[in-house]
Each structure stands twice: as C-alpha cells, then as structure tokens.
C-alpha cells in the first residue's frame, strides 16, 4: 500500500526473516523434480518500479506478488512515500542493495530509550506545540526534520540545528539512527518523564494516519488521546531496551 505522511500509513509489519534465495531442485531426465520458478533479480525489480502498481494492500508494489497483512516496507527517499514489499524485494533494498540510494528498506528495530535525556527546556527549544512528535534525518536536504500529528496529517516543524545538536550530544544513541527510515519518537507529559523510542519510520506514518482520522480541536480530543495511549503501549511492548 503506497503511503505518504499526509495520507496516513500502513498497518502491517513483517514477520521473521524469510530466505531471499530459495534452494532450487536439480532435476534431470526422469528425476521427477520440478524446476523452480526463477526469482526476480535486482534489475527486474527496478524495471517493475516503472510499471503501473497493483491495487493497494494486496500485492508487493515492486514485483506484484501477494503479500500478507504483516509485511515489509520500502521508502522512496525523494517523495517520502512508502511501498509495500514482499520479503525478497525488501531484502534487495537493504543497505548495499539494489536501490541506488533512491529506495531504502525500512528497518525493523524498536528501541526503548528509558534513560533518554530531554529536559523541559530542550523540548520547548524544539518548537513542538503538542506532546507527540517524531524526528528523522532527511538525506535529501541533509538535515533533521521534526513532525507532529494533527487533523491535516503530519505538520513539519522548523527544527533549530543548535537544539538538535545539544540533544544528540546528550544522547549518543541518536547517532545510530538510519537516515530516512528510522525516527526518534517522543511523547512528553506534565506529570511524568518523556517516553522516547527509536522506531521504523512506517510506525510514525501509522500514527499520523490514526491522528488524521481521530484528531479534534487543539489537543486532539479524548478519542485521539486514547489512540495515542494505545499506540505508545504497543510500541513499548515491541521495543528492546537500549544498551
């Protein structure tokens, strides 16, 4: 399912790693073995990007095979859109793969940052007017950008470089985030410390999609805030503690 930040995001995530290249049976005359169907190569996949895409939510948008509800995603770096992908196509776009920098596979790690240093003053310096936001490096412009959800989708916040530099100096784990495909997700509270995670970028798209449907008024309203509670509970349940 194609997706961009304003249109909302996908619902599924992938399961355990499948094998990219399956073993092909070797069959000679009379062996009874059935030749395996050739797997698409890197050039095949790139060529199919130019063809009309299949209906959203049913097929890999690169090679056209059916995908399960839980599946992987690839980011189009220039447009910030997501493509649903079968596992073999997803693996082609891992770092060092066939994407050539334009398409990147979305990682699958969820990292809980329980010791993340974020003061009230630092949060205010990031100029986010609501309690939830996410931040990632946009490689197209070479800068970190911040977004917060609302009724219109994701609103981009002008992020002061000095504020982010200070935050990164206090939290070296931010150096491990992959540009374009991983984000720092933050939720602040008046009574408790902030909830901070490194998450796949498609998780942020999912949150934006929910908020676009549910958000009312300035603070989102009860239904939106309950959805945020559940979303962060789900993220926390999936996340591994940072080392």
C-alpha positions in Angstrom: 0.0 0.0 0.0 1.5 3.3 -1.0 1.6 5.9 1.6 2.9 9.3 2.4 2.9 11.3 5.6 -0.3 13.2 4.9 -2.2 10.2 3.7 -1.6 8.0 6.7 0.4 4.8 6.9 0.3 1.1 6.6 -0.9 -1.2 9.3 1.3 -4.2 8.9 4.8 -5.2 9.8 6.8 -8.1 8.6 7.3 -11.4 10.4 10.6 -13.4 10.8 13.2 -13.2 8.1 12.5 -15.4 5.1 15.2 -16.7 2.8 15.9 -14.4 -0.2 17.2 -17.1 -2.5 15.4 -20.4 -2.2 17.2 -23.6 -3.0 16.2 -24.8 -6.4 15.7 -28.5 -7.0 18.1 -30.0 -9.5 16.3 -32.3 -12.0 17.5 -34.3 -14.9 15.6 -36.6 -17.2 13.4 -38.9 -15.2 14.3 -37.4 -11.9 10.7 -36.2 -11.3 12.0 -32.9 -9.8 10.1 -29.8 -10.8 12.3 -26.8 -11.9 11.9 -23.8 -9.5 10.4 -20.6 -10.8 13.3 -18.1 -11.3 13.4 -15.4 -8.6 13.4 -11.7 -9.7 16.8 -10.1 -9.8 17.7 -6.6 -8.9 17.3 -5.3 -12.4 13.9 -7.0 -12.7 12.7 -5.3 -9.6 13.9 -1.8 -10.6 12.3 -2.2 -14.0 8.9 -3.1 -12.4 9.0 0.2 -10.4 8.2 1.9 -13.7 5.1 -0.2 -14.3 1.6 0.5 -13.0 1.3 -0.5 -9.4 -1.2 -3.2 -8.2 -4.1 -2.4 -6.0 -3.0 -1.2 -2.6 -3.0 -3.6 0.3 -2.9 -6.8 -1.7 0.4 -7.1 -3.6 4.1 -6.2 -3.4 4.3 -2.9 -5.2 7.6 -3.9 -6.8 7.0 -7.4 -8.3 3.2 -7.9 -7.9 3.1 -11.0 -5.8 0.6 -11.2 -3.0 1.7 -10.1 0.5 0.2 -10.9 3.9 -1.2 -8.3 6.2 2.1 -8.3 8.1 4.7 -7.2 5.5 7.7 -5.1 4.9 8.1 -1.6 3.5 10.4 0.4 1.4 10.8 4.2 1.4 11.1 6.3 -1.7 13.6 8.8 -0.3 12.7 11.7 -2.6 8.9 11.6 -2.2 8.9 10.2 1.5 6.3 7.7 0.4 6.1 4.0 1.4 5.9 0.9 -0.8 4.6 -2.4 0.4 7.1 -5.1 -0.4 7.4 -8.9 -0.3 10.3 -10.2 1.6 12.7 -10.9 -1.4 12.1 -7.4 -2.8 12.6 -5.9 0.7 15.9 -7.6 1.1 17.2 -6.2 -2.3 16.9 -2.7 -0.8 18.8 -3.3 2.4 22.0 -1.3 2.8 24.3 -2.1 -0.1 21.4 -3.5 -2.1 19.8 -2.5 -5.4 18.1 0.7 -4.5 21.0 3.0 -5.5 20.0 5.4 -2.7 16.6 6.3 -4.0 14.8 3.4 -2.3 15.6 2.1 1.2 14.3 -0.8 3.2 12.7 0.3 6.5 14.5 -1.4 9.4 12.5 -3.4 12.0 14.1 -2.4 15.3 12.1 -0.8 18.1 14.4 0.6 20.8 13.2 1.9 24.1 15.3 4.9 25.4 14.4 4.8 29.1 17.5 6.9 30.0 17.0 9.5 27.3 18.0 13.0 28.4 15.3 15.5 27.5 14.6 18.5 29.7 11.5 20.7 29.5 13.7 23.5 28.2 15.1 21.3 25.4 11.6 20.2 24.4 10.5 23.8 24.2 13.5 24.7 22.1 12.4 22.1 19.5 9.3 24.3 19.0 6.7 21.4 19.0 3.2 22.7 20.1 1.8 19.3 21.1 3.0 16.5 23.3 3.9 14.0 20.5 6.5 14.3 17.7 9.0 12.4 15.7 12.3 13.4 14.2 14.5 11.9 11.4 17.3 12.8 9.1 16.1 13.8 5.7 19.1 12.8 3.5 17.7 14.8 0.5 18.4 18.0 2.4 21.0 16.7 4.8 19.1 18.0 7.9 17.0 16.6 10.8 13.3 17.4 10.5 10.6 17.2 13.1 6.9 16.4 12.6 3.9 16.3 14.9 0.5 14.8 14.1 -2.8 16.6 13.7 -6.0 16.7 11.7 -4.3 17.6 8.5 -1.7 14.8 8.8 1.9 15.5 9.8 2.9 19.1 10.3 6.6 19.9 9.8 8.3 21.9 12.4 11.3 24.1 11.8 14.0 22.4 13.9 16.7 24.7 15.3 20.0 23.0 14.5 21.5 24.0 17.8 18.7 22.4 19.7 19.1 19.1 17.9 22.9 19.2 18.3 22.5 19.6 22.0 20.1 16.7 22.2 22.4 14.5 20.2 25.3 15.4 22.4 23.4 14.3 25.5 22.1 11.1 23.8 24.8 9.4 21.6 22.3 6.7 20.7 20.8 9.1 18.2 24.0 8.6 16.1 22.8 5.1 15.4 19.5 6.2 13.6 19.5 5.4 9.9 18.6 8.4 7.7 15.1 8.5 6.1 14.0 5.1 7.6 14.3 5.5 11.4 12.9 8.1 13.7 13.1 9.4 17.3 9.5 9.2 18.6 8.8 11.3 21.7 5.8 11.8 23.9 6.0 14.3 26.8 3.9 14.6 29.9 3.3 17.3 32.5 3.5 14.8 35.3 5.9 12.1 34.2 9.2 11.8 32.2 9.1 11.7 28.4 8.6 8.4 26.5 11.3 8.1 23.9 11.9 5.4 21.3 13.8 4.8 18.1 11.3 3.3 15.7 10.9 2.4 12.0 9.6 5.3 10.0 6.5 3.4 9.0 5.4 3.3 12.6 5.3 7.1 12.5 3.2 7.0 9.3 0.8 4.7 11.1 0.4 7.2 14.0 -0.1 10.1 11.6 -2.8 8.1 9.8 -4.7 7.5 13.1 -4.4 11.1 14.2 -5.7 12.4 10.9 -8.9 10.3 11.4 -9.4 11.0 15.1 -7.9 14.4 15.9 -10.4 17.1 17.1 -9.6 20.6 18.4 -6.2 21.7 19.6 -5.3 18.8 21.9 -6.8 16.1 19.8 -9.8 15.1 22.0 -10.5 12.0 24.0 -10.6 9.5 21.2 -7.3 10.7 19.7 -5.6 10.7 23.1 -6.8 7.2 23.9 -5.4 6.0 20.5 -2.1 7.6 21.3 -2.0 5.8 24.7 -2.6 2.5 22.9 -0.1 3.3 20.2 2.7 4.0 22.7 1.8 0.9 24.8 2.1 -1.2 21.6 5.5 0.4 20.8 6.7 -0.1 24.3 5.7 -3.8 24.2 7.7 -4.3 20.9 10.8 -2.3 21.9 14.1 -3.7 23.2 15.9 -1.7 25.9 18.8 0.4 24.6 22.2 -0.9 25.7 
